[in-house]
């Protein structure tokens, strides 16, 4: 399961299940933009389908 892979891969960084789930869904549906106020987690994690996510707002 991709969520557990992300949590394991970023074990040194406190990536929670919710943030990992958002990234996994973005990968599955090839979404390149997400709306979040939690920029810290989403700037560190690298999705499989693109180099970085575009964070909104």
LINFEN-V788015 format. One record per residue. NEAR is the number of other ideal C-beta (glycine too) atoms within 8 Angstrom. Layout:
# LINFEN-V788015
near=NEAR
near=NEAR
This chain:
# LINFEN-V788015
near=4
near=9
near=10
near=8
near=8
near=13
near=12
near=7
near=6
near=10
near=6
near=3
near=7
near=3
near=10
near=8
near=7
near=6
near=12
near=15
near=9
near=11
near=13
near=11
near=9
near=14
near=11
near=7
near=6
near=7
near=8
near=8
near=8
near=11
near=6
near=9
near=3
near=7
near=8
near=6
near=11
near=14
near=8
near=7
near=12
near=5
near=10
near=4
near=7
near=6
near=3
near=7
near=12
near=7
near=10
near=7
near=2
